[in-house]
Amino acid sequence: MDCFVAAHQVGAQGRVVGVDMTDPQRTKAERLASSAGFRHVSFLKGYIENVPAPDGGFDVVMSNGVINLSPEKGQVFREAARLLRPGGRLAISDIITEKPLTQAIVCDVTLWASCIGGAAQRQTFHHEIESAGLRILSVKENPEYNFLSESAQWATGEFGVKSVSILATKPS
Ligand SMILES: C[S@@+](CC[C@H](N)C(=O)[O-])C[C@H]1O[C@@H](n2cnc3c(N)ncnc32)[C@H](O)[C@@H]1O
């Protein structure tokens, strides 16, 4: 979805590359791009921890709701920094938590799939972005984002699990 919004932003002279590890998601994205006539959008099979694309090849790296699913968030941000040109921007929306999650939550596969079990604590998340060589420019909470399942809503109240949007830059 985010690739199609980006496709409008960059226009036909720009280029958008989406990455997903699963064949069904990429197949669906390719079908939608083709039916919408987006010839400047392509999709790569890969992991966000190891993206098959060149250093410094991108003006912007975007992600929406995927980083919480990665157990190696530091590596995800180092990879984003590698992909960005100097002065490029990282724009993400994802799930973080104010309090550390218990082992029971972190080991609950249903809560991982609900984008909660893998949520990093706010300070850790910020530290991992900045340790990758990126500078955080803004952090915005998204209070309109609501979790659907009862267990997810409980974790939200108990641990301060929430959606945030973060903009960072790779210094020139
Ligand atoms: C919550 S969805 C994100 C939806 C996406 N933002 C969109 O607009 O369609 C999570 C997606 O991330 C992919 N994913 C999860 N972990 C990944 C990883 N480590 N590397 C690449 N893709 C991953 C999954 O295959 C799934 O398609």
The ligand as an ORCA input file, in Angstrom:
! r2SCAN-3c Opt
* xyz 0 1
  C       1.862     -5.652      8.672
  S       2.363     -6.116      7.036
  C       2.932     -4.577      6.389
  C       2.014     -4.054      5.372
  C       2.579     -2.980      4.468
  N       3.037     -1.821      5.203
  C       1.534     -2.586      3.460
  O       1.190     -1.428      3.366
  O       1.034     -3.457      2.769
  C       3.835     -6.985      7.330
  C       4.566     -7.464      6.075
  O       5.930     -7.501      6.418
  C       6.527     -8.634      5.841
  N       7.703     -8.924      6.681
  C       7.724     -9.246      7.990
  N       8.988     -9.368      8.436
  C       9.795     -9.124      7.366
  C      11.207     -9.101      7.184
  N      12.034     -9.348      8.200
  N      11.682     -8.812      5.958
  C      10.853     -8.571      4.917
  N       9.507     -8.565      5.025
  C       8.977     -8.850      6.236
  C       5.459     -9.696      5.850
  O       5.682    -10.664      4.867
  C       4.190     -8.863      5.592
  O       3.901     -8.812      4.211
*
